[in-house]
Amino acid sequence: MSKTTIQKILFILFLIFLTGFFIAPVSAFDTRSGDNIVISEPIDDDLIASGGSMIVNAPVKSITWAGGTLIVNEPVERNLVAAGGTIQVNAPVGTDLFAAGGNIDINGNVGGKVMAVGGSVTMSGNAENIAASGGTVVLGKNTVISKDAIISASGYTTQATIQGNLTIEEEDESGFDIDKIGEAVGAFITMAMILCFIGFLILGIILIKICPAFFTALVKTGTEKTLLSFVAGIAGLVIGFILFVILLITLIGIPIACLLMLLMLIGLSLSTIMSGAVLGSWVLNFAKKETGLIWGFILGFIILHILFFIPVIGFFIWAIAVFLGFGMLILTCYDVYSDSGL
């Protein structure tokens, strides 16, 4: 099994784990964002955070993090999911730990499995299972893995006690190999996908918290006018691009053309968030489950991104999601404008 294959498997399992993590019944969640976040008081909720850095100096129920540096100094009751430049865990994690980053340092015990992809991965605590892929992977001499360990790295040190099966694939770094360049690009793309996935997931939650009425209107538009939204998305892109070119040619309209292109790019960036919310609404209605707007969005967004991985068909699903979400945004904004009476 190649390093790139293992990384793809890790990413798929990462999304599947997030599905179970987010749709599990919880009392509430706590969202944080900023350049420098410090958690100094206990949080009995699921913590979702993004930013430049975060230091956790108080116990929390669970952590989902996307950003630069994460340092955890106090116990995490349930799961820890993190993507960032540096991830340092100095305290126990109750259930599972999923991490993707540049430098990953795990010094606390993990009650379940550890799945880590990074430039360097160091494990000094205990866990049931571990799957690690990176430039260097180190399992400390005091580490005890009660079940199995899978390691894929160009350089590795294994001094741990592994009570189950140990699978190691060592990458040969000698000479110039085009396959290694491909694997490096694949690893970078995998990392970028994880960061973008978590980032847009958090952005969607923030948008719902800030504009719940507008988001509800978007979901209503997508469910009641699905085909019209899809057509409006295609037409909006075509007409918008034609207007952009015409305004650009007139010279005097260049500022308006730039603004139009910016609005189109923002709409396209948010399109899968909108489509994910509609998909979540459909799934919950089919299952006859009553839940809040946020949980419906999270469920639909995760399912949608898993569907993107289906060979060939995944691309068409992505295209439909983009056109549908963009059209929903156009129709909803038009309805709001019409109701305003301007």
C-alpha positions, 0 to 999 in steps of 0.5 A: 500500500503506497503512502498516497493511498494511505493518505486517501484512506485516512482522509475518507475515514476522517470524513466518516468519523466527522459524520458520527462525531457531529450528528451524535446527540449533544447538548450544545457547542461553543464556537471560537475564532481569532488570532490568539485563543486561550481557553482558561475555563472548563467548557462542558460543550463541544468546542469548534474553533479556528484561528491563528493559535489556540491554547487549551488550559481547561478541560473541554468535552471535545475539540474541532480545530482548524488553524495555525497552532493548537496546544492542548494542556488539559483533558479532552473528554471525547474526541479531538479533531485538528488540522493546522501547522502545529498540533501539540497534545499534552493531556489525555483524550477520552475517545479518538484523535484525528490530526493533520498538520505540519508537526504533530506531537501527542504526549497524552494518552488516547482512549481510542484510535489515533489517525495522523497525517503530517510532516512529522508525527511523534507519539509519546502516549498510549492508544488502542490503534494508530495510523500515521503517515508523514515524513518522519514518524516516531513512537516513543519507548514508553508508548503502548499500543494495545491493538494495531499500528500502521506507519508510512514514512520516509523515516521512522523510529518505533520503540513502542510496545505494540500488542497487535500487528505492526505494519510499516512502509518505509519510503526510500529517499535516495535519488530523484524519483518522479513518483515521490514528487507526485506523492508530495503533491498528493499529500499537499492536496490532501492537506489542503482538502482537509483544511478547506473542508473544516474551514467551510464547515465552520464558516457555514455554522458561523453563517447560520448563527449570524443570519439564521433567517436568511439561511432558512430562506436559502434552504426553502428556496433550494427545496421548493425550487430545486430545478429553477435554482439549478437553471438560475445558477447556470444562467447566472454564471453565463450572464455574469461572465458576459456582463463582466467582459462587456464592462471590462471592454468599456474601461469606465466599467472596470471597477463595476466589473471587478466588483461583479467578479468578486461577488460571483467568486464569493457566491461560488465559494459559498455554493457547496455550503448552500447545497449541503444545507439542502441535502441535509434537509432532504435526508432529515425529511426522508428519515423523518427526523426533527433537528435544528438548521445547524445539524441538518447543514453539518450532516448534508455538508459531510455527506456531500463531500463524501459523494465528491470522492466517487470516481467520475460521478463525483465531479458531476455531483460537485458541478450540480452542487455548485450550480444549485447553490449559486442559483439558490443564492441568486433567487433568495437575494432576488426574493429579499430585494423584491420584498424590500420594495426598493 
